[in-house]
Amino acid sequence: MKGGIQMQNGLAIEPASDADIPALADLWHRCNLTVPYNDPVEDIAFARAQPNSEVLVGRIGAEIVASVMVGHDGHRGWLYYVAVDPDHQKSGFGAEIVRSGEDWLRARKVRKSMLMIRDTNTAVRAFYERIGYEVAPRTVMQRLL
Ligand SMILES: CC(C)(COP(=O)(O)OP(=O)(O)OC[C@H]1O[C@@H](n2cnc3c(N)ncnc32)[C@H](O)[C@@H]1OP(=O)(O)O)[C@@H](O)C(=O)NCCC(=O)NCCS
């Protein structure tokens, strides 16, 4: 099941549509979440095409002000591209959009919400701790396929 609009405190949160892609990519650029080795448009398309992942957008009126990419691997849930428009930060929207990702995972019986923070983005750790996350005593490893 992919769809469903959720109204939280201030945001209307729902899965991104095709028409949202340019605004989403722009939001991620303005939030410094894009890197040369990840094309946001491809990332959005890939997540939206899978049954176990989604991109949620939070709107005020027609304007996209927040996002989260959420998915699970059959065991853990993962959040990516948590973003709030710089003009709307510190209003509770970051906490709301993370909760909507957690609700998406909960609805699929996923019991743990995980996320990774880039080494260059240390400031955001305090935000996640404020909303209930803790550092997991794990080393994340990777290999390009
Ligand atoms: C991180 C981000 C999503 C937070 O969004 P936000 O809307 O400003 O966060 P909220 O207003 O919901 O904040 C929730 C709580 O965290 C606190 N908080 C938010 N950012 C913080 C920061 N950088 N340092 C310390 N605390 C922070 C808020 O003060 C608030 O605390 P309160 O409950 O005591 O009021 C936003 O700053 C952002 O988009 N940053 C750039 C993109 C990014 O780094 N994303 C994360 C990638 S891993």
The ligand as an ORCA input file, in Angstrom:
! r2SCAN-3c Opt
* xyz 0 1
  C      17.441     18.768     10.663
  C      16.155     19.474     10.257
  C      15.286     18.522      9.423
  C      15.387     19.890     11.519
  O      14.158     20.461     11.113
  P      13.385     21.528     12.044
  O      12.037     21.714     11.446
  O      14.223     22.728     12.234
  O      13.291     20.755     13.428
  P      12.155     20.919     14.553
  O      11.709     22.349     14.593
  O      11.097     19.892     14.347
  O      13.004     20.589     15.854
  C      12.637     19.577     16.783
  C      13.491     19.789     18.015
  O      14.868     19.651     17.662
  C      15.574     20.851     17.958
  N      16.548     21.103     16.909
  C      16.316     21.281     15.588
  N      17.478     21.469     14.926
  C      18.453     21.437     15.869
  C      19.856     21.567     15.807
  N      20.515     21.773     14.662
  N      20.558     21.463     16.964
  C      19.923     21.250     18.148
  N      18.569     21.084     18.255
  C      17.854     21.186     17.122
  C      14.506     21.934     17.978
  O      14.911     23.035     18.754
  C      13.336     21.190     18.578
  O      13.509     21.099     19.984
  P      12.282     21.378     21.004
  O      11.401     20.171     20.885
  O      12.944     21.521     22.310
  O      11.607     22.611     20.526
  C      16.466     20.768      9.453
  O      17.346     21.579     10.214
  C      17.094     20.500      8.113
  O      16.377     20.318      7.113
  N      18.430     20.518      8.043
  C      19.155     20.356      6.767
  C      19.010     18.964      6.210
  C      19.605     17.898      7.125
  O      20.683     18.038      7.653
  N      18.824     16.803      7.262
  C      19.241     15.643      8.045
  C      20.061     14.693      7.233
  S      20.604     13.282      8.213
*
